[in-house]
Amino acid sequence: MIKKQYLMIPGPTMVPERILRAMVREMINHRGPEFTKILTAVTEGVKKCFKTKNDLFIIPSSGTGGMEAAVVNILSEGDEVLVLNIGAFGSRWTKILKAYRANVDEIKFARGTAADVETVEKKLKSKKYSAVFFQQNETSTGVLNDVQSLAQVIKKYDTLIVVDAVSGLITADLRTDEWGLDVVVAASQKAFMLPPGLSFVSFSKKAWQYYEKSKMPRFYWDFKSMKDWADKGQNPFTPPVSLYYGLEESLKMIDEEGLENIFERHKKLRDITRDGLKKLNLKLLASDDVASCAVTAVFPPENINADDLRKKVKQNYSVVLAGGQEDLKGKIFRIGHLGYCLETDIMVSLDAISKCL
């Protein structure tokens, strides 16, 4: 008998059938008027999700590609930067920045906690930084940062604000322009309900000032090149046309549901997930006040390895859960509840976990 898979990880997420159908269309000329029309429309649609009027680039890459693009377009070798590290993807900022030889200071917060505003401000007082990098939503720990409060503090020190919103965008409110966020990165395979392959980066006027001074090597990631081609309704290089078809349909679905309704749906899914896990007497990594609307990190009972439980849940019920990362590998499992996810998916997942326990 064919089993239905429940992909309950924080990305790639399940893709709605109407998006899959939209993607199964013949190819068009990516330098022709048909593609120009699509690119123009989806760029404006994604801007609405970012709540921005800044430049918005759609890049054929994973979310990490968008993160790297953000770095090379604003910095020079030796620039002083600060990373607010609350998990594995905070560590990824650090790795990218060090690869490009920026001077990186890092505040490493306890796993399962959000970045503390007072700690951040104390650090900002100690040294002048070119940019501060952090996550909206830390996928590895299921923690949602208070981006608005962090941005308010960082802006006082005339420092560029760079936010990885890859797993958080659309699951929780993020107001790029209102909060003064200079560079924001997101990706297709999360709440956009698409397969992997596209990243999105918004770029402010202040970020362009940094671009003019930046001396990082760049070719594929060059935002000036992307902007010049975008003004002609094209990408610099061959785009994954099928994903643009899917993005067009995804944005229609987002518009039909409404952003505010989507935020509420994700909050509800988070609460149902957390309540269900607590009823199973399982300990959650993040506290309720910083809990992610996209993913929940959970400790298994003391005598059970998290990866063994995940394996059993998949084998018996075709429910795919995510594992822990870095120091939490084998110690936690994670349930994604973002994008094309409904209450019934959560109910099935909780029941599968319960039976396997």
ChimeraX attribute file (.defattr): number of C-alpha atoms within 10 A of each C-alpha:
attribute: neighborCount
match mode: 1-to-1
recipient: residues
	/A:1	3
	/A:2	4
	/A:3	7
	/A:4	9
	/A:5	12
	/A:6	19
	/A:7	23
	/A:8	23
	/A:9	24
	/A:10	26
	/A:11	26
	/A:12	18
	/A:13	25
	/A:14	22
	/A:15	21
	/A:16	17
	/A:17	9
	/A:18	12
	/A:19	22
	/A:20	18
	/A:21	12
	/A:22	17
	/A:23	20
	/A:24	12
	/A:25	11
	/A:26	7
	/A:27	12
	/A:28	12
	/A:29	11
	/A:30	18
	/A:31	15
	/A:32	11
	/A:33	13
	/A:34	12
	/A:35	21
	/A:36	18
	/A:37	12
	/A:38	17
	/A:39	23
	/A:40	15
	/A:41	14
	/A:42	20
	/A:43	18
	/A:44	16
	/A:45	19
	/A:46	22
	/A:47	19
	/A:48	15
	/A:49	19
	/A:50	25
	/A:51	17
	/A:52	21
	/A:53	14
	/A:54	17
	/A:55	18
	/A:56	24
	/A:57	22
	/A:58	23
	/A:59	25
	/A:60	23
	/A:61	18
	/A:62	18
	/A:63	26
	/A:64	19
	/A:65	19
	/A:66	26
	/A:67	27
	/A:68	18
	/A:69	23
	/A:70	25
	/A:71	23
	/A:72	23
	/A:73	24
	/A:74	26
	/A:75	26
	/A:76	20
	/A:77	17
	/A:78	12
	/A:79	17
	/A:80	18
	/A:81	22
	/A:82	26
	/A:83	23
	/A:84	23
	/A:85	24
	/A:86	29
	/A:87	28
	/A:88	19
	/A:89	21
	/A:90	23
	/A:91	18
	/A:92	16
	/A:93	25
	/A:94	23
	/A:95	13
	/A:96	17
	/A:97	24
	/A:98	14
	/A:99	11
	/A:100	18
	/A:101	16
	/A:102	20
	/A:103	16
	/A:104	18
	/A:105	16
	/A:106	18
	/A:107	16
	/A:108	14
	/A:109	16
	/A:110	11
	/A:111	19
	/A:112	20
	/A:113	21
	/A:114	27
	/A:115	23
	/A:116	16
	/A:117	18
	/A:118	11
	/A:119	12
	/A:120	18
	/A:121	15
	/A:122	10
	/A:123	16
	/A:124	18
	/A:125	10
	/A:126	8
	/A:127	13
	/A:128	14
	/A:129	21
	/A:130	18
	/A:131	23
	/A:132	23
	/A:133	23
	/A:134	26
	/A:135	30
	/A:136	26
	/A:137	32
	/A:138	30
	/A:139	30
	/A:140	27
	/A:141	30
	/A:142	31
	/A:143	32
	/A:144	26
	/A:145	23
	/A:146	17
	/A:147	21
	/A:148	17
	/A:149	12
	/A:150	20
	/A:151	21
	/A:152	14
	/A:153	16
	/A:154	21
	/A:155	14
	/A:156	10
	/A:157	16
	/A:158	12
	/A:159	20
	/A:160	24
	/A:161	23
	/A:162	26
	/A:163	25
	/A:164	27
	/A:165	27
	/A:166	31
	/A:167	31
	/A:168	29
	/A:169	24
	/A:170	25
	/A:171	27
	/A:172	23
	/A:173	19
	/A:174	22
	/A:175	17
	/A:176	24
	/A:177	15
	/A:178	10
	/A:179	17
	/A:180	18
	/A:181	26
	/A:182	23
	/A:183	27
	/A:184	27
	/A:185	30
	/A:186	29
	/A:187	32
	/A:188	28
	/A:189	24
	/A:190	30
	/A:191	30
	/A:192	28
	/A:193	27
	/A:194	28
	/A:195	20
	/A:196	18
	/A:197	17
	/A:198	24
	/A:199	23
	/A:200	27
	/A:201	30
	/A:202	28
	/A:203	26
	/A:204	23
	/A:205	12
	/A:206	16
	/A:207	21
	/A:208	17
	/A:209	11
	/A:210	18
	/A:211	21
	/A:212	12
	/A:213	12
	/A:214	17
	/A:215	14
	/A:216	18
	/A:217	14
	/A:218	11
	/A:219	11
	/A:220	13
	/A:221	19
	/A:222	17
	/A:223	26
	/A:224	14
	/A:225	13
	/A:226	19
	/A:227	17
	/A:228	13
	/A:229	14
	/A:230	21
	/A:231	11
	/A:232	11
	/A:233	20
	/A:234	23
	/A:235	23
	/A:236	18
	/A:237	13
	/A:238	11
	/A:239	18
	/A:240	15
	/A:241	20
	/A:242	17
	/A:243	22
	/A:244	20
	/A:245	22
	/A:246	25
	/A:247	28
	/A:248	21
	/A:249	23
	/A:250	25
	/A:251	21
	/A:252	15
	/A:253	16
	/A:254	19
	/A:255	14
	/A:256	10
	/A:257	12
	/A:258	11
	/A:259	17
	/A:260	12
	/A:261	12
	/A:262	20
	/A:263	16
	/A:264	15
	/A:265	22
	/A:266	24
	/A:267	20
	/A:268	16
	/A:269	23
	/A:270	25
	/A:271	17
	/A:272	17
	/A:273	22
	/A:274	23
	/A:275	13
	/A:276	18
	/A:277	19
	/A:278	13
	/A:279	9
	/A:280	15
	/A:281	11
	/A:282	16
	/A:283	16
	/A:284	22
	/A:285	20
	/A:286	20
	/A:287	14
	/A:288	12
	/A:289	10
	/A:290	17
	/A:291	27
	/A:292	30
	/A:293	28
	/A:294	31
	/A:295	33
	/A:296	28
	/A:297	28
	/A:298	24
	/A:299	20
	/A:300	23
	/A:301	16
	/A:302	9
	/A:303	6
	/A:304	13
	/A:305	16
	/A:306	24
	/A:307	19
	/A:308	12
	/A:309	21
	/A:310	22
	/A:311	15
	/A:312	18
	/A:313	22
	/A:314	18
	/A:315	11
	/A:316	11
	/A:317	19
	/A:318	17
	/A:319	24
	/A:320	21
	/A:321	23
	/A:322	22
	/A:323	21
	/A:324	21
	/A:325	17
	/A:326	10
	/A:327	11
	/A:328	18
	/A:329	14
	/A:330	19
	/A:331	19
	/A:332	26
	/A:333	28
	/A:334	26
	/A:335	26
	/A:336	30
	/A:337	33
	/A:338	30
	/A:339	27
	/A:340	15
	/A:341	22
	/A:342	14
	/A:343	15
	/A:344	10
	/A:345	16
	/A:346	21
	/A:347	14
	/A:348	14
	/A:349	23
	/A:350	20
	/A:351	15
	/A:352	18
	/A:353	21
	/A:354	14
	/A:355	11
	/A:356	15
	/A:357	13
